Amino acid sequence: MMHRKTAQTLALAAFAALPLLANAQAAADATAPAAAAAPAADTPPAPNLTGNIEITTDYKFRGQDQDTIGHNGFAKTSWFKPAIQGGLDYVFGETGFYVGNWNSSVNWLDGNSVEMDFYGGYKFKASVFDLDVGVYQYYYPGNTVGNTTELYGDATYTDEKIGAFTLKYSGTVSKDYFNYAGSRYSGLSGRGTGYLNLAYTKEVYPKLTLKATVGYTFFTSDIKSEGYKDYVDYLVGLSYDLGNGLSVMGSVQGANQKSAFNLPASAGFDTPIGTVGGSTFSPNTTRFILTLTKTL
């Protein structure tokens, strides 16, 4: 995209039921045995279907704005470009397999106003690591030049004292890559473009969680031949648990290599030496973003 995920998959887990307290039976005499404690209640299974819905002041994917088309086709430069988002995840019992769908309002492709993501994968444990592998499809109804397919894999290490670290790699297997290459461009391919992301989370105070990510996008030579550059994106934020599945997060997000992705933001004036006076806007511009999330 003048962009483009990071986007993450969200799921709920049910808490284990508290064990029942047994009442001791009164003894008839000192030799009478005490009554045995009641057996612990069975742990209810985690729900197979979970979901979430959220509202954000600006949707960024891998550091880039996903609402860029403004008046007369010029770039939208406002910091406030709200988006509504949400998804569903289904887990196949204890098998480790899952499927899901995530959606968001967007505005960076003509004739398209929604991003629809479909994914499926397998989660498993290996030593101290939680592993996840799968396939992710980005779909843009109304203008499919942005459609992109990726394979992904990640590993998470969690320590109660220092927090959780997740390293994830996503590799493009489709020729199309978020309108940078593919069906719109004769002979150009986005296949082989990769994205590496390191994420960190830690509860720093009850109900308050620190979140930080850094990602690196490296394009194919076909895409870089159009003037685009590999770039680094970043996110640092705090999330507060409001209870009842509701949370709010404030974060700073953006990316470097801003000038390589500049979009025209206003018209200039034609002169004998060229166009002067116009302005540009980069979707990589750093923003402070507020997001309200409700888990279902």
GIHU-V402658 format. One record per backbone hydrogen bond with DSSP energy under -1.0 kcal/mol. NH is the residue of the N-H (numbers start at 1). CO is the residue of the C=O. E is the energy in kcal/mol with one decimal. If there is no record, write none. Layout:
nh=NH co=CO e=E
nh=NH co=CO e=E
This chain:
nh=32 co=29 e=-1.7
nh=50 co=89 e=-2.4
nh=52 co=87 e=-2.0
nh=53 co=294 e=-2.2
nh=54 co=85 e=-2.9
nh=55 co=292 e=-2.1
nh=56 co=83 e=-2.4
nh=57 co=290 e=-2.1
nh=61 co=64 e=-2.6
nh=64 co=61 e=-1.6
nh=65 co=283 e=-1.8
nh=66 co=59 e=-2.1
nh=68 co=107 e=-2.1
nh=69 co=107 e=-2.2
nh=70 co=74 e=-3.1
nh=73 co=70 e=-1.6
nh=74 co=71 e=-1.9
nh=75 co=264 e=-2.9
nh=76 co=68 e=-2.2
nh=81 co=57 e=-2.8
nh=83 co=56 e=-2.2
nh=85 co=54 e=-3.0
nh=86 co=103 e=-2.0
nh=87 co=52 e=-2.1
nh=88 co=101 e=-2.3
nh=89 co=50 e=-2.7
nh=90 co=99 e=-3.0
nh=91 co=48 e=-2.7
nh=92 co=97 e=-2.6
nh=93 co=91 e=-1.8
nh=95 co=92 e=-2.0
nh=98 co=121 e=-2.0
nh=99 co=90 e=-2.2
nh=100 co=119 e=-2.4
nh=101 co=88 e=-2.4
nh=102 co=117 e=-1.8
nh=103 co=86 e=-2.6
nh=104 co=115 e=-1.9
nh=105 co=84 e=-1.6
nh=106 co=113 e=-1.7
nh=107 co=66 e=-3.0
nh=112 co=109 e=-1.7
nh=115 co=104 e=-3.1
nh=116 co=139 e=-3.0
nh=117 co=102 e=-3.5
nh=118 co=137 e=-2.4
nh=119 co=100 e=-2.1
nh=120 co=135 e=-1.7
nh=121 co=98 e=-2.3
nh=122 co=133 e=-2.7
nh=123 co=96 e=-2.7
nh=124 co=131 e=-2.2
nh=126 co=129 e=-2.7
nh=129 co=126 e=-2.3
nh=130 co=156 e=-2.3
nh=131 co=124 e=-3.3
nh=132 co=154 e=-2.0
nh=133 co=122 e=-2.1
nh=134 co=152 e=-2.2
nh=135 co=120 e=-2.3
nh=136 co=150 e=-3.1
nh=137 co=118 e=-3.2
nh=138 co=148 e=-3.2
nh=139 co=116 e=-2.1
nh=143 co=140 e=-1.8
nh=146 co=143 e=-1.0
nh=147 co=144 e=-1.6
nh=148 co=138 e=-1.5
nh=150 co=136 e=-2.9
nh=151 co=171 e=-2.5
nh=152 co=134 e=-2.5
nh=153 co=169 e=-1.9
nh=154 co=132 e=-2.5
nh=155 co=167 e=-2.1
nh=156 co=130 e=-2.3
nh=157 co=165 e=-2.7
nh=159 co=163 e=-2.6
nh=163 co=159 e=-2.8
nh=164 co=201 e=-2.7
nh=165 co=157 e=-2.8
nh=166 co=199 e=-2.5
nh=167 co=155 e=-2.4
nh=168 co=197 e=-2.8
nh=169 co=153 e=-2.5
nh=170 co=195 e=-2.6
nh=171 co=151 e=-3.0
nh=172 co=193 e=-2.8
nh=173 co=149 e=-2.5
nh=174 co=149 e=-1.2
nh=177 co=181 e=-2.1
nh=179 co=145 e=-1.2
nh=180 co=177 e=-2.9
nh=185 co=182 e=-1.6
nh=188 co=185 e=-1.1
nh=190 co=175 e=-2.9
nh=192 co=172 e=-1.9
nh=193 co=190 e=-2.2
nh=194 co=218 e=-2.2
nh=195 co=170 e=-2.2
nh=196 co=216 e=-2.3
nh=197 co=168 e=-2.7
nh=198 co=214 e=-2.6
nh=199 co=166 e=-2.8
nh=200 co=212 e=-2.8
nh=201 co=164 e=-2.0
nh=202 co=210 e=-1.8
nh=204 co=208 e=-1.6
nh=205 co=208 e=-1.5
nh=208 co=205 e=-3.2
nh=209 co=239 e=-3.0
nh=210 co=202 e=-3.2
nh=211 co=237 e=-2.8
nh=212 co=200 e=-2.4
nh=213 co=235 e=-2.6
nh=214 co=198 e=-2.0
nh=215 co=233 e=-2.4
nh=216 co=196 e=-2.7
nh=217 co=231 e=-2.6
nh=218 co=194 e=-2.3
nh=224 co=220 e=-2.2
nh=225 co=221 e=-1.5
nh=226 co=223 e=-1.6
nh=227 co=224 e=-1.7
nh=231 co=217 e=-1.5
nh=233 co=215 e=-2.1
nh=234 co=254 e=-2.4
nh=235 co=213 e=-2.0
nh=236 co=252 e=-1.8
nh=237 co=211 e=-3.0
nh=238 co=250 e=-2.2
nh=239 co=209 e=-2.7
nh=240 co=248 e=-3.1
nh=241 co=207 e=-2.6
nh=242 co=246 e=-2.4
nh=246 co=243 e=-1.6
nh=247 co=293 e=-2.5
nh=248 co=240 e=-2.0
nh=249 co=291 e=-2.6
nh=250 co=238 e=-2.1
nh=251 co=289 e=-2.4
nh=252 co=236 e=-2.7
nh=253 co=287 e=-2.6
nh=254 co=234 e=-1.7
nh=255 co=284 e=-2.1
nh=256 co=232 e=-2.3
nh=261 co=258 e=-1.7
nh=262 co=259 e=-1.1
nh=263 co=281 e=-2.8
nh=265 co=279 e=-3.2
nh=266 co=279 e=-1.4
nh=269 co=276 e=-3.7
nh=271 co=274 e=-1.3
nh=274 co=271 e=-2.0
nh=276 co=269 e=-2.5
nh=281 co=263 e=-2.6
nh=285 co=282 e=-1.7
nh=287 co=253 e=-2.9
nh=289 co=251 e=-3.2
nh=291 co=249 e=-2.4
nh=292 co=55 e=-2.7
nh=293 co=247 e=-2.9
nh=294 co=53 e=-2.8
nh=295 co=245 e=-3.0
nh=296 co=51 e=-3.1
